[in-house]
């Protein structure tokens, strides 16, 4: 909790018209009788002739600021009334001597009150009230900063990054999206970085995407990628922009991978997109070239994601398809000519090599899935775990190593 104001305010002796009434109000304030002071002030200001009395507005500001500390008073926002009264005082008396004498401390106290109430409301999950208090704290703070005021050596920074972020978060949690964005934008413009700010850039990109504001979407996407290049959200955002076209999505991912050669998430995403393209119902015209590219991309994805069971699993699926195609080619070649026999021998060597390669990835995926908490595994992970286990069983059976095959057969029985 911030504590800026710790002493009572010093009030100047009132001068000017209706001095006796003002002295009476001042006395009530000095004795802490703020309720009585309020009655006298409200009554005096109800008279049109007193509307130009600067000191009266000052006393209203001080009195209402004190009444704001009484949490049982719910009839109005006393701090905002105090803030407006002090602004009116300055309008009528530009020298603002009484404010100057206490270093404009009442303004700092108003900020402090709003800030502390906002934090309290946020912690209590009362986000609508938290947003109201925090946004008003920022308004008071900006006014203080704009006047270059200090209090006992304390002064505000131009950008209160923490409070701006909290205010935006409170607005967002209160379902006030447009309001939240108003507080996030200055932070993004300042390119603030850190764990507390990593979510605001995706929020802005998503917001402007839904608003069909391509300019601002691109702007905050670029800043976000610059500050948090490893955030997988950027991949998703750019893919959404590519639409449903497989070719457009692959082109976008290829571009992202070229721009971020060390990003394993992008490589894996591109590998998955390529896999779905290569192994669609009907083979694409560029099947051969895309299949080779797929293997290279998946290999890179595994290297860049050494702890990714899924990257290894996708590679095993690709190799299974390649093995199947080779087996089909072997079966189709029934000739007895020497060249036919030689071709079958070559195909068989390729099949064996593919099996060896697949086993390497199956084992890696198996080990990674085995290290997971089985109770937290998703259905797709459970299926992948069964698939790679069956791959290992088939491999060791083909090698006549039945003892090793049994290890995986027994393990398969324990899966749920």
N, C-alpha and C positions, 0 to 999 in steps of 0.2 A: 504494500500500500504506500502510495506516495504521501509525503508530508512536507508541504512547502510552507504553510502558514501555521506558525505555532504561537503567535502572540496576538493579543487583542489589538484592534485597530485604534490608532490615535486619531481623535476627532478634533478638527480645528474649531475655534470659537466662531460661531455663526455671525455673519455680518449682513447687512442689507435690510430690505423691507421686512416687516413683521418679525423683528428680532426677538421679541418676547416669546412668540409662539415657537420659533425655531429653537430658542434656548430651552424651552420646556421639552421639546422633542429630543434635543441633544441630551438633556438630563436623563430622560427615560432610557435612552440608549446606553449612556454611561453606567446606569444602574442595572443594565441587563433586562429591563422591562420592555422587551421587544413587542409583545402583544399590544401593550398600551401605546407604544410609539407608533405602531402600525395604524391603530385607530385614528390617532391625531393626524398622521400623514395622509391617510386616505381621505379623511374629512377635508383637510386643507386643499388637497389636489382636486377635490370635487368642485372647488370654486374656480371658475374660469380665470379669474384675475390672478390666481396663484400658479397657473400653468407655465409662466415664464420665470418662476423663481428657481434658479439653478440649485441653491443649497437644499431646497426641499426635495428635489430629485436625488441629490446626493444622499440625503438621509434615508430616503426610500430604498436606495440601492443597498446601503449598509444594513438597514433593518431587515429587509427581505432576505439578504444573504444570511443573516443570523437565523431567521425563522426557517430557512431551508434545512437547517441542521435538525429540526424537530421532525422526526419521521412520522409522527402521528398526524401531521398536517397534510391532507390529501386534496384540498380544495383547488389547488393551482400549483404550477411549477414556480416555486418561489425563487429559485435560482435564475430562471429566465426573466422573471419580473425584475429581479435585482440587476441583471445584466442590461436590460432595456432601460432601466432607470438611470444607471450610470452612464450609458451612452447618451441619454437625454441631457444629463448634467454636463457632459463634455460639449455637447452641441450648444448649450446656453452659456457655458463658461469655458471657452477654449483653453484658458490657462490652467484650469482644473487644479487649483492650488490644494484643495483638500485631498484629492487623490494622490497628488505628488508627495504630500507630506507623509503618507504611509506607503510610498513606493508602488502605488497602484495595487496594493496588497489585496484589496477586495476582489479584483479580477482574478488574481492567482488563486484565491480561496474558492472562487466559483468553479474554476477549472478543476481544482483538486477534488471538490465535492462531486462534480459530475463524473470524474475519472473513477474515483473509489466506488461510487454507487454502480457505475457501469461494470466494473470488474466483479463486484459482488453479485450483480444480476446475472452476469455471464456464467459465473461459477454455479449459480443456482438454476442454470438452464432457462432463465427467463430472458430469451434472446431478443424479444421485441423491446423490452425495457432497456436491456443492455445496449442495443443499437441506439435508442433514443438518447441515453445518457452519454454514451461514447461520442456520438456525432456532435452533441452539444459541447462536450469537452473540447473536441477539435475546433469547433467554431470559436470558442473563447480563446483557445490557445493561438489560433491563427490571428485573432485580433490583437492579442498581446504581442505576438511576434512581429506583426505588421507595424506596431508602434515602437518596436525596439526597446521594450521595457525589461527591467531586471528587478529581481526581488532578493535582497541580501546576497547579491553576487550570482544568483541563479538566473539563467535565461534559457529560452527554448531554442531548439534547432528548427531549421526551416521545415524539415520533414520528420514527423514523429512516426517512424516506420512501424514500431510495435503497435501503437494505438490505431494507426490506419489499418493495419492488418486485422487487428481484433474487431474493429468497427465493421470492416467488410465481412468478416466471419460471422459476426452477430447478425448482420443484415441477411446474409445468405441462409443462416440457420432459421431465421425468422421468415424465410420465403420471400424476402424483399430483394429479388435478384438485381433489378436495375439499380437499386441503392447500393448494393454490394459492389457492383462494378465501378461506381463512382469513386469508391475508396481504394479499389485495387489498381485502377489506372495510374494514379500518381506513383505508386510503388513500382509498377512495371516500367513506367517512363524513366524512373531513376535507376532501373536495372538492379534493384536490390536482390541480393542472393543469400541463401542460407536455408537450413532445414525448415525454418518457419515460413518461408516464402515460396517453396517449390510448387505448391499447388495452385497459386494464384494465376500462373501463366496458362496452364491447361484450362482453368476456369474461364479466362478471358478468350482464349481461342475457341472454346466451345460456345461461349455466349455470342461472339460475333459471327460464328459459323451459322448458328440458328437464326441470327438476324440478317443473314445474307449480306453481311458487310465484309466483302472479300479483302478490302484494303486493311482494315484493322485486324482481321484474322491473320493475314500474312505478316503483319507487323509484329504482333505478339508471339506468333509462332516462331519467327526468326529470332526474337530476343530470348524466348524460352529455350530454343535449341542451342543458342550460344551459351547460355548460363547453365543449362542442365542437359548436356548432349546425350546422356545415357537414359533419359526418361523414355520408356517405351510408348508413352502416349503420343509422341510426335509421329511415330510410324502409323498409328491408328488414324490420327487426324489427317495425314496426307493420303492415306488409303481411302478414307471417306470422300476426300475431294476427287479421287480418281473415279468414283462411281462403281458400277457393277461390271464394267468391261474388264475381262480377264487380261487383255493386252495392256490396257491402261494401268491396271493395278501392278502388273509385272514390270512395266516400264518405270512406274513410280518407285517401286522397291529396288529395282536395279540402280536407279539414280541415287537413292538413299544409301545403298550399300557402297557404291563407288565413293560417295561423299563421306561415309563413315566406315572405313575399312576395318576398324577394330571393334565395331559394334556387333556383338554376337546375336542380340535380339533381332536386329534387322536381317542378318544373314539367315537366321532360322525362319523368320516370317517369309522371306523371299523363297526359301527352300520349300516351305509348305505350299505357297502359292504356285510354285513351279510343279510340285508333285501333283496337285489337283489339276493342273493344266495338262501335264504329260499323260496322266492316267485317267483322263475323262473317258466317257463311254466309247467315243470314236477317236482313234489316234489322230492327233493334229498333223497337218502337212509337214511341220518342222519337228516331228517326233525325235528323230535321231540327234539333231543338234541340241534340242531342248533337254533330252535325256542326259546327254554328256554334261551340259551346263548344270543340270540338277545334281548330278553326282559331285561335281566340283563345289557347288554351293553348300550342299549338305556336309561335305567333308570340312569345309571352312566353318560351318556352323558348329560342328562338333568340337573343333579345335578352340573356337572362341567361347564355347559354352561347355567346358569340360565337366561341369556338374549337372548338365541337362540330360536327364533320362530320355526326354521326348525327342531331342535332336538325334540321339543314337537310335531311338526306335524308328523314326521316320527313315533313317538310312537303311535299317534292316528291311523295311517295307519296300523301299526302292530296289534293293538287291534281290528280294524275293521275286519281284516282277521281272527283273532281268534274268534270273535263274529260270523262271517259267518260260520266258521267250526262248532262251537257249535250249531248254528241254524240248520245246515244240519244234525248233529247228533240227534238233538231233533226230527226233522221231520222224520228221518229214523226209530226211535224207536216208533212203532205203537202198540206194544203189550199191553194187558190189565192185564197181570199178576202183582201182587204186586211189584215184582222186577222191572218190566218195568216202572210202574208208579213212583216208587222211583227213578229210573234212570233219568226219564224225569224231575222230581222235582229237582234233583241234577244239571242237565244240565241247567235248568232254573235259578237256583241260581247263577251258574257260569256266565251265560249270563248277568244277572243283575249286578253282581260284575264287569264284564268287562265293561259294559256300564258306571258304576259309575267311574271306573278308567279312561276310555277314556274321559269322560266329564272333568275330572280334567286337563288332558293334552290339550284338545281342548280349554278350557277356557284360559289356560296359553298362548297357541299359539295365540288365538284370541286377547287377550290383547296386546301381543307383536306386532302382525301385525298392530293392530289399532294405535299403537304409531309411526308407520313408516310414512315417507312422501309418501303418495299415488302416487304422480307424479313420484317418483324415484323407485317405486317397479318394480322388474323384473316379467316377465310373470309367472315364476314358483312360485314366492311369492304370486302373485295374485290368482293363482289357489289354493294354499295351504290355503289362507285366506278364499276363498269360501268354501273349503272342511270342515274346522273346524267350520265355521259358520253353515253349513248344519248339522254337527254333533250335535251342540247345539240345533238347531231347532228340530231335530228328538228326542233328549233326552227329551226336555221339552214337546213336543207333547205326547210322550209315558207316561209321568208323569201327563198328563192332565193339565199341567200348561200353558194354552194357552196364558196368558198375557205375560209370560216370553218368550215363543216361538215367540210372535209377535215382541218383541224387536229385536231379531236377524233377523226375516223376514224383518223388516223395514230396518235394517242395510244392509242386503244383497242387497237390491234394490239400495243402494247408490254406490255400487262397480262398477268400470269401468274396 
